[in-house]
Amino acid sequence: MTPNSISLTINFRGVTHALSLSPDTPLTQLHAKLEELTSVPPSLQKLLFRGKRIQHEGALTLAQIGLRDGVKIQMLGSTSQEVNALNATESEHQRKERIYHERALKPQVKLRSTGSSNPAVTTYVFHKTEPLDHLPKPDTALERLTRLSNDPAIRHIMQKHKFSVGVLTELAPHEHPHLLGLNVNAGQAIKLRIRTDAYDGFRPYLEVRRVLCHELAHNVWQDHDDNFKGLNSQLNREVAEFEDAEKRGTRYLSDMRGAYEPSSNPEGETLVHIIKGTGVPLGDSIEDRRRRALEAATARLRKEEEELERNCGTARPSKSFSRN
């Protein structure tokens, strides 16, 4: 004689489900009941009893399978939602694998580098820019030094003359108040006075760039002799010629104060000279005015170059800085 019902305990993912069923209940009905409780379809349910999987035809009853009152069953399985998500993940993975496989089968295309193959571009440069972090506005100082190191005209003359500088840095106004620039060991480092005496102010860019050209000439010549002056003049001329070419016709008298551009209105230019008290006659030619402007600029540059030599620490014997 069989009992009217049997109690079963089903454990699934740490949750215990208690069921009370008739011994004559078909196994299919047990699977359906478990689907209601766990959302796991019957086809994905795995029932373990005493360490063995219950594998019988669905038409058999619980009593025929051997389940008795108080039996504990362990259930394994995945919900339909979990299976769908897994299939979607596998499909995406398969899609990527297919794409990778197709790419691998394609012939490789040789890529041509857009960078320069000329070693001078990476050799004859300022290899490092370094502001003085203990002074005000170090970020602005770094921007000034970076602008100088990337100046197209400066890069042009460095590559042409094969100048390489280890560090481009700044001179603190209080450390060397009489200096505007210093070249250490023929290019090991170039130090520029980029700040005003107020420390948080900065000197005009073109003035500092002219000092940089002067110090670059010390990569070759230490003393301010004729050799140095010839190279320094050549560097300034090449900077002007480079910018002249970039400007496509603009004539540059490259000095600290900027550029000279021929006026498109010769008569107006003459009147300006008269108003300023230069005493230029109205009949003076454009070439005469240009010649005088060039002579004036040359004289001004010569005077400024003499000042640079007086304020350059490279050619001077010093306990702090010396050329080895």
Contacts in CASP RR format, 6 or more apart in sequence:
PFRMAT RR
TARGET T0000
AUTHOR 0000-0000-0000
METHOD contacts of the structure
MODEL  1
MTPNSISLTINFRGVTHALSLSPDTPLTQLHAKLEELTSVPPSLQKLLFR
GKRIQHEGALTLAQIGLRDGVKIQMLGSTSQEVNALNATESEHQRKERIY
HERALKPQVKLRSTGSSNPAVTTYVFHKTEPLDHLPKPDTALERLTRLSN
DPAIRHIMQKHKFSVGVLTELAPHEHPHLLGLNVNAGQAIKLRIRTDAYD
GFRPYLEVRRVLCHELAHNVWQDHDDNFKGLNSQLNREVAEFEDAEKRGT
RYLSDMRGAYEPSSNPEGETLVHIIKGTGVPLGDSIEDRRRRALEAATAR
LRKEEEELERNCGTARPSKSFSRN
2 23 0 8 1.000
2 24 0 8 1.000
2 63 0 8 1.000
3 23 0 8 1.000
3 69 0 8 1.000
4 22 0 8 1.000
5 20 0 8 1.000
5 21 0 8 1.000
5 22 0 8 1.000
5 23 0 8 1.000
5 69 0 8 1.000
6 20 0 8 1.000
6 21 0 8 1.000
6 22 0 8 1.000
6 23 0 8 1.000
6 62 0 8 1.000
6 67 0 8 1.000
6 68 0 8 1.000
6 69 0 8 1.000
6 70 0 8 1.000
6 71 0 8 1.000
7 18 0 8 1.000
7 19 0 8 1.000
7 20 0 8 1.000
7 69 0 8 1.000
7 70 0 8 1.000
8 18 0 8 1.000
8 19 0 8 1.000
8 20 0 8 1.000
8 21 0 8 1.000
8 30 0 8 1.000
8 62 0 8 1.000
8 67 0 8 1.000
8 70 0 8 1.000
8 71 0 8 1.000
8 72 0 8 1.000
8 73 0 8 1.000
9 16 0 8 1.000
9 17 0 8 1.000
9 18 0 8 1.000
9 19 0 8 1.000
9 70 0 8 1.000
9 71 0 8 1.000
9 72 0 8 1.000
9 73 0 8 1.000
10 16 0 8 1.000
10 17 0 8 1.000
10 18 0 8 1.000
10 19 0 8 1.000
10 34 0 8 1.000
10 37 0 8 1.000
10 73 0 8 1.000
10 75 0 8 1.000
11 17 0 8 1.000
11 72 0 8 1.000
11 73 0 8 1.000
11 74 0 8 1.000
11 75 0 8 1.000
12 34 0 8 1.000
12 37 0 8 1.000
12 38 0 8 1.000
12 40 0 8 1.000
12 74 0 8 1.000
12 75 0 8 1.000
12 76 0 8 1.000
12 77 0 8 1.000
17 34 0 8 1.000
17 37 0 8 1.000
17 38 0 8 1.000
19 30 0 8 1.000
19 33 0 8 1.000
21 29 0 8 1.000
21 30 0 8 1.000
21 33 0 8 1.000
21 62 0 8 1.000
22 62 0 8 1.000
23 61 0 8 1.000
23 62 0 8 1.000
23 63 0 8 1.000
23 67 0 8 1.000
24 61 0 8 1.000
24 62 0 8 1.000
24 63 0 8 1.000
25 61 0 8 1.000
25 62 0 8 1.000
26 58 0 8 1.000
26 59 0 8 1.000
26 60 0 8 1.000
26 61 0 8 1.000
27 54 0 8 1.000
27 56 0 8 1.000
27 57 0 8 1.000
27 58 0 8 1.000
27 59 0 8 1.000
27 60 0 8 1.000
27 61 0 8 1.000
27 62 0 8 1.000
27 65 0 8 1.000
28 42 0 8 1.000
28 58 0 8 1.000
28 59 0 8 1.000
30 62 0 8 1.000
31 42 0 8 1.000
31 45 0 8 1.000
31 58 0 8 1.000
32 42 0 8 1.000
34 40 0 8 1.000
34 42 0 8 1.000
34 45 0 8 1.000
34 75 0 8 1.000
35 41 0 8 1.000
35 42 0 8 1.000
35 45 0 8 1.000
38 75 0 8 1.000
38 79 0 8 1.000
39 79 0 8 1.000
39 80 0 8 1.000
39 81 0 8 1.000
40 75 0 8 1.000
40 77 0 8 1.000
40 78 0 8 1.000
40 79 0 8 1.000
41 79 0 8 1.000
41 80 0 8 1.000
44 77 0 8 1.000
44 78 0 8 1.000
44 79 0 8 1.000
44 80 0 8 1.000
44 83 0 8 1.000
45 75 0 8 1.000
45 76 0 8 1.000
45 77 0 8 1.000
46 53 0 8 1.000
46 75 0 8 1.000
46 76 0 8 1.000
46 77 0 8 1.000
47 53 0 8 1.000
47 54 0 8 1.000
47 73 0 8 1.000
47 74 0 8 1.000
47 75 0 8 1.000
48 54 0 8 1.000
48 73 0 8 1.000
48 74 0 8 1.000
48 75 0 8 1.000
48 76 0 8 1.000
49 67 0 8 1.000
49 71 0 8 1.000
49 73 0 8 1.000
49 74 0 8 1.000
51 74 0 8 1.000
54 65 0 8 1.000
54 73 0 8 1.000
56 64 0 8 1.000
56 65 0 8 1.000
67 73 0 8 1.000
78 86 0 8 1.000
116 122 0 8 1.000
120 159 0 8 1.000
120 162 0 8 1.000
121 159 0 8 1.000
123 162 0 8 1.000
123 164 0 8 1.000
124 158 0 8 1.000
124 159 0 8 1.000
124 161 0 8 1.000
124 162 0 8 1.000
124 163 0 8 1.000
124 164 0 8 1.000
125 149 0 8 1.000
125 155 0 8 1.000
125 158 0 8 1.000
125 164 0 8 1.000
125 165 0 8 1.000
126 148 0 8 1.000
126 149 0 8 1.000
126 165 0 8 1.000
126 166 0 8 1.000
126 167 0 8 1.000
126 168 0 8 1.000
126 190 0 8 1.000
127 164 0 8 1.000
127 165 0 8 1.000
127 166 0 8 1.000
127 167 0 8 1.000
128 166 0 8 1.000
128 167 0 8 1.000
128 168 0 8 1.000
129 142 0 8 1.000
129 145 0 8 1.000
129 146 0 8 1.000
129 149 0 8 1.000
129 167 0 8 1.000
129 168 0 8 1.000
129 169 0 8 1.000
130 145 0 8 1.000
130 167 0 8 1.000
130 168 0 8 1.000
130 169 0 8 1.000
131 138 0 8 1.000
131 139 0 8 1.000
131 141 0 8 1.000
131 142 0 8 1.000
131 145 0 8 1.000
131 169 0 8 1.000
131 170 0 8 1.000
132 138 0 8 1.000
132 141 0 8 1.000
132 169 0 8 1.000
132 170 0 8 1.000
132 172 0 8 1.000
135 141 0 8 1.000
135 170 0 8 1.000
135 172 0 8 1.000
135 195 0 8 1.000
135 199 0 8 1.000
136 199 0 8 1.000
136 200 0 8 1.000
137 200 0 8 1.000
137 201 0 8 1.000
140 202 0 8 1.000
141 170 0 8 1.000
141 194 0 8 1.000
141 195 0 8 1.000
141 202 0 8 1.000
144 194 0 8 1.000
144 202 0 8 1.000
144 205 0 8 1.000
144 208 0 8 1.000
145 168 0 8 1.000
145 169 0 8 1.000
145 170 0 8 1.000
145 192 0 8 1.000
145 194 0 8 1.000
147 205 0 8 1.000
148 154 0 8 1.000
148 168 0 8 1.000
148 192 0 8 1.000
148 205 0 8 1.000
148 208 0 8 1.000
148 209 0 8 1.000
148 212 0 8 1.000
149 168 0 8 1.000
151 209 0 8 1.000
152 242 0 8 1.000
152 246 0 8 1.000
153 238 0 8 1.000
153 239 0 8 1.000
153 242 0 8 1.000
153 243 0 8 1.000
154 209 0 8 1.000
154 212 0 8 1.000
154 213 0 8 1.000
154 216 0 8 1.000
154 239 0 8 1.000
156 238 0 8 1.000
156 239 0 8 1.000
156 242 0 8 1.000
157 163 0 8 1.000
157 213 0 8 1.000
157 216 0 8 1.000
157 235 0 8 1.000
157 238 0 8 1.000
157 239 0 8 1.000
157 242 0 8 1.000
158 164 0 8 1.000
158 165 0 8 1.000
158 216 0 8 1.000
160 238 0 8 1.000
161 216 0 8 1.000
161 219 0 8 1.000
161 220 0 8 1.000
161 235 0 8 1.000
163 187 0 8 1.000
163 216 0 8 1.000
163 219 0 8 1.000
164 187 0 8 1.000
165 187 0 8 1.000
165 188 0 8 1.000
165 189 0 8 1.000
165 190 0 8 1.000
165 216 0 8 1.000
165 219 0 8 1.000
166 187 0 8 1.000
166 188 0 8 1.000
166 189 0 8 1.000
167 188 0 8 1.000
167 189 0 8 1.000
167 190 0 8 1.000
168 189 0 8 1.000
168 190 0 8 1.000
168 192 0 8 1.000
169 189 0 8 1.000
169 190 0 8 1.000
169 191 0 8 1.000
169 192 0 8 1.000
170 191 0 8 1.000
170 192 0 8 1.000
170 193 0 8 1.000
170 194 0 8 1.000
170 195 0 8 1.000
171 179 0 8 1.000
171 180 0 8 1.000
171 181 0 8 1.000
171 182 0 8 1.000
171 191 0 8 1.000
171 192 0 8 1.000
171 193 0 8 1.000
171 194 0 8 1.000
172 195 0 8 1.000
173 193 0 8 1.000
173 195 0 8 1.000
173 196 0 8 1.000
173 197 0 8 1.000
173 199 0 8 1.000
176 182 0 8 1.000
176 193 0 8 1.000
176 313 0 8 1.000
177 197 0 8 1.000
178 311 0 8 1.000
179 193 0 8 1.000
179 311 0 8 1.000
179 312 0 8 1.000
179 313 0 8 1.000
180 192 0 8 1.000
180 193 0 8 1.000
180 211 0 8 1.000
180 308 0 8 1.000
180 311 0 8 1.000
180 312 0 8 1.000
181 190 0 8 1.000
181 191 0 8 1.000
181 192 0 8 1.000
181 193 0 8 1.000
181 211 0 8 1.000
181 214 0 8 1.000
181 215 0 8 1.000
181 311 0 8 1.000
181 312 0 8 1.000
181 313 0 8 1.000
181 314 0 8 1.000
182 190 0 8 1.000
182 191 0 8 1.000
182 215 0 8 1.000
182 312 0 8 1.000
182 313 0 8 1.000
182 314 0 8 1.000
182 321 0 8 1.000
183 189 0 8 1.000
183 190 0 8 1.000
183 215 0 8 1.000
183 216 0 8 1.000
183 218 0 8 1.000
183 219 0 8 1.000
183 314 0 8 1.000
184 190 0 8 1.000
184 191 0 8 1.000
184 321 0 8 1.000
184 323 0 8 1.000
185 323 0 8 1.000
185 324 0 8 1.000
186 218 0 8 1.000
186 219 0 8 1.000
186 220 0 8 1.000
186 222 0 8 1.000
186 323 0 8 1.000
187 218 0 8 1.000
187 219 0 8 1.000
190 212 0 8 1.000
190 215 0 8 1.000
190 216 0 8 1.000
192 208 0 8 1.000
192 211 0 8 1.000
192 212 0 8 1.000
192 215 0 8 1.000
193 203 0 8 1.000
193 208 0 8 1.000
193 211 0 8 1.000
194 202 0 8 1.000
194 203 0 8 1.000
194 208 0 8 1.000
195 201 0 8 1.000
195 202 0 8 1.000
195 203 0 8 1.000
196 202 0 8 1.000
196 203 0 8 1.000
204 256 0 8 1.000
206 255 0 8 1.000
206 256 0 8 1.000
206 257 0 8 1.000
206 258 0 8 1.000
207 256 0 8 1.000
209 239 0 8 1.000
210 236 0 8 1.000
210 254 0 8 1.000
210 255 0 8 1.000
210 256 0 8 1.000
210 304 0 8 1.000
210 308 0 8 1.000
211 308 0 8 1.000
213 232 0 8 1.000
213 235 0 8 1.000
213 236 0 8 1.000
213 239 0 8 1.000
214 232 0 8 1.000
214 305 0 8 1.000
214 308 0 8 1.000
214 312 0 8 1.000
215 312 0 8 1.000
215 314 0 8 1.000
216 235 0 8 1.000
217 228 0 8 1.000
217 231 0 8 1.000
217 232 0 8 1.000
217 235 0 8 1.000
218 228 0 8 1.000
218 312 0 8 1.000
218 314 0 8 1.000
218 315 0 8 1.000
220 227 0 8 1.000
220 228 0 8 1.000
220 231 0 8 1.000
221 227 0 8 1.000
221 228 0 8 1.000
221 231 0 8 1.000
222 228 0 8 1.000
222 314 0 8 1.000
222 315 0 8 1.000
222 323 0 8 1.000
223 315 0 8 1.000
224 309 0 8 1.000
224 312 0 8 1.000
224 315 0 8 1.000
228 315 0 8 1.000
229 305 0 8 1.000
232 305 0 8 1.000
236 254 0 8 1.000
236 301 0 8 1.000
237 254 0 8 1.000
239 254 0 8 1.000
240 252 0 8 1.000
240 253 0 8 1.000
240 254 0 8 1.000
243 250 0 8 1.000
243 252 0 8 1.000
243 254 0 8 1.000
243 259 0 8 1.000
244 250 0 8 1.000
244 251 0 8 1.000
244 252 0 8 1.000
250 259 0 8 1.000
250 261 0 8 1.000
251 260 0 8 1.000
251 261 0 8 1.000
251 262 0 8 1.000
251 290 0 8 1.000
252 258 0 8 1.000
252 259 0 8 1.000
252 260 0 8 1.000
253 259 0 8 1.000
253 260 0 8 1.000
253 293 0 8 1.000
253 294 0 8 1.000
253 297 0 8 1.000
255 297 0 8 1.000
255 300 0 8 1.000
255 301 0 8 1.000
255 304 0 8 1.000
256 304 0 8 1.000
257 300 0 8 1.000
260 293 0 8 1.000
260 297 0 8 1.000
262 286 0 8 1.000
262 290 0 8 1.000
263 269 0 8 1.000
266 286 0 8 1.000
266 289 0 8 1.000
269 286 0 8 1.000
269 289 0 8 1.000
270 280 0 8 1.000
270 282 0 8 1.000
270 283 0 8 1.000
270 284 0 8 1.000
270 289 0 8 1.000
273 279 0 8 1.000
273 280 0 8 1.000
273 289 0 8 1.000
274 280 0 8 1.000
274 282 0 8 1.000
280 289 0 8 1.000
309 315 0 8 1.000
313 321 0 8 1.000
314 321 0 8 1.000
314 323 0 8 1.000
END
